[in-house]
Amino acid sequence: MPNASISHMLESQLDEAERAKRCLLVACQSTRRAFGRRSDVVCSLAPGIYVRREYWEELNPLDKSLHLMRALSAQYPNWQFIDVSAAAVHGLYVSYQDLMRNGVPVLRVRGKSRTLRYDGCIVEFSELFARVPISTLFKEGIRVVPSGLAALDCACRLPFERALGIADSLLRLEGFTRESLISFARSWGKGRRGLRSALRTFSYADARSENGGESFARAVMIEEGFAVPELQVPVPDPLGGNEYRVDYQWVLPDGSRIYGELDGLVKTMDVEMLHGRLRAEVERDERLRESRITVDGARVVRFTIETVRSRAMFRKLLDRYGVPRVANRSR
């Protein structure tokens, strides 16, 4: 086949894979060799799995994991993804930190303990504690354990600050209640290492948390001894007509209120989030909103994820604004 025809075929296959949001699975040895000669523009992530280098570099860790799992599921139909990998497929709030290691995706699969290390990904196999049969549950073409088991796996293994977001989103997206989640954990995790931590995490789970950042910040508040806030609290516009919502609220003994707001750049930097408005208009509306919700004397403490990660600074900030603390907390 002429070189031009080969090049066109390879480009066509890559285009098709990108439209399907997966890496390209190649079984033919001659095609693999052809891709090997184009290593300047094509990455070989694992044996027989390829992706355009430029396209790959633009994907975030979650999308990289999903692209790989779709390809690997076609290559190894019996693989069943567990833990954070399954949680990601179910759409739960998984920290990017738990999806990557040393710059490459880490995928977790059910099986006898071993690890496969490839140029573009790591595959870690581990046995499920619960005696769950190999599931016929597929989501997006990927064989996964049920969402509850994935969340339990994560909550037993991950630190509280990253496990809480997974638990919150399980309640929000899958119809669990806090009580049913705790009951599920006690039934399926009995005798399991990490169960106590999982039960603690699940006892704080709240479906009102809207994203992983909000869950992370709340987890740090709890670990640092602050009172658990109410989430997504409606605040009426004192001039009538509108109703605002605040991310966090604490009501003090004297009836006064402190509102917590997690700030991010997305609202003012992402073109889609601007909805056709100028950035200055969005910032003006945010200032107007804050002036309305504080008209009755409420205080607003604003912070970013970067502030939350600097725990000493975050503690100082919340203390300075008078956010109440809880005595004799258990960590």
C-alpha positions, -999 to 999 in steps of 0.1 A, spaced: 0 0 0 14 35 -9 27 55 20 0 82 14 -27 55 17 -12 41 49 -10 75 64 -47 82 55 -57 49 70 -39 56 103 -54 91 105 -88 78 99 -85 52 126 -73 78 151 -101 101 141 -126 74 148 -111 66 182 -112 102 192 -148 106 183 -156 76 205 -135 91 233 -112 62 236 -76 52 227 -71 33 195 -67 -5 199 -46 -20 172 -43 -58 168 -25 -59 134 13 -61 138 20 -43 105 -2 -14 117 16 -13 150 49 -10 132 34 18 111 24 36 142 59 30 157 74 49 128 52 79 137 63 82 173 67 120 169 29 124 166 15 92 181 19 78 216 21 41 224 5 39 259 5 1 262 9 -28 238 -15 -22 210 -30 10 224 -23 43 207 -33 80 207 -23 112 190 3 129 212 -12 164 209 -47 151 216 -35 131 247 -17 160 262 -49 181 261 -69 156 281 -73 159 319 -65 129 341 -102 117 343 -106 117 305 -72 99 301 -83 72 324 -117 68 307 -101 67 272 -77 40 284 -104 19 301 -126 19 270 -97 6 249 -85 -19 275 -121 -32 280 -122 -41 243 -87 -57 245 -94 -76 277 -132 -82 280 -129 -101 313 -112 -72 331 -134 -57 358 -124 -23 370 -127 -15 407 -118 12 433 -112 47 419 -113 35 383 -148 21 387 -158 53 407 -146 74 378 -166 54 353 -197 58 375 -191 96 375 -183 99 412 -160 128 424 -125 112 422 -95 134 429 -71 136 399 -44 128 425 -59 93 428 -61 87 391 -24 95 383 10 85 394 43 100 382 24 116 353 6 86 340 -29 71 347 -32 43 372 -60 19 365 -73 -6 392 -85 -40 380 -99 -70 399 -75 -99 400 -46 -116 417 -23 -89 430 2 -78 405 12 -46 386 17 -40 349 38 -10 341 36 4 305 50 36 290 17 54 292 -2 38 321 0 15 352 -25 -13 358 -28 -25 393 -46 -58 401 -61 -66 435 -87 -89 449 -120 -76 461 -125 -81 498 -162 -89 493 -170 -122 475 -187 -105 446 -192 -124 414 -176 -111 382 -202 -85 373 -221 -82 340 -225 -45 349 -212 -24 320 -211 14 319 -198 32 288 -187 -2 275 -165 -8 306 -170 -37 330 -171 -23 365 -182 -32 401 -213 -15 413 -209 21 425 -214 13 462 -186 -13 461 -164 12 443 -171 38 469 -165 14 498 -131 3 482 -121 40 480 -133 49 515 -114 20 531 -81 30 513 -81 68 507 -76 96 532 -108 112 545 -102 145 526 -103 126 493 -128 99 501 -155 123 512 -161 136 477 -166 101 464 -192 94 492 -209 128 486 -213 121 449 -226 86 455 -255 100 475 -260 128 449 -259 106 418 -269 71 428 -298 76 452 -281 63 484 -289 79 517 -263 83 544 -280 56 564 -283 32 535 -246 38 527 -235 30 562 -257 -1 563 -242 -12 529 -207 -7 542 -213 -27 574 -228 -56 553 -202 -57 526 -171 -46 545 -174 -66 577 -139 -75 589 -122 -54 563 -92 -33 570 -101 4 567 -138 -2 574 -138 21 605 -124 49 583 -150 42 557 -178 43 582 -165 77 595 -164 91 560 -199 78 552 -213 94 584 -204 128 570 -216 122 534 -239 148 521 -257 148 487 -259 186 487 -222 189 479 -221 200 443 -185 191 434 -153 175 446 -138 209 456 -166 216 479 -163 182 495 -126 185 499 -129 219 516 -156 205 540 -135 175 548 -106 197 558 -129 219 579 -140 187 598 -105 174 602 -93 208 615 -121 208 642 -146 232 627 -183 227 630 -199 210 600 -216 236 579 -249 235 562 -245 232 524 -260 251 495 -282 272 517 -308 295 500 -305 331 509 -334 354 498 -326 387 481 -337 414 506 -349 435 477 -371 407 465 -373 386 434 -341 366 436 -328 338 457 -291 332 461 -273 301 474 -242 300 495 -218 270 495 -215 268 533 -234 283 563 -228 284 600 -254 298 624 -239 312 656 -256 310 690 -267 347 688 -284 339 655 -258 357 633 -246 339 602 -213 332 585 -213 322 549 -184 303 533 -177 306 496 -153 284 476 -139 305 448 -125 292 416 -112 306 383 -136 286 362 -165 310 367 -146 339 353 -120 322 330 -140 295 312 -157 309 281 -186 285 283 -193 295 319 -195 331 309 -226 324 288 -217 351 263 -211 378 290 -180 398 295 -157 387 324 -162 421 340 -200 416 340 -196 382 358 -173 398 384 -198 427 388 -227 403 394 -207 384 420 -200 417 439 -237 426 437 -247 391 450 -223 395 480 -236 429 488 -272 415 489 -265 384 510 -246 405 536 -271 433 540 -283 418 573 -248 416 588 -238 381 577 -201 377 572 -187 360 541 -154 341 542 -141 334 507 -113 309 500 -97 290 472 -87 253 469 -51 265 472 -60 281 506 -77 249 517 -46 229 509 -25 252 531 -41 240 563 -24 265 586 -36 294 565 -71 279 562 -74 274 600 -63 310 606 -87 323 580 -118 304 595 -108 313 630 -104 350 621 -139 350 607 -153 333 638 -163 300 623 -173 278 653 -152 249 664 -163 215 678 -149 203 711 -136 168 716 -138 158 679 -126 123 669 -102 122 641 
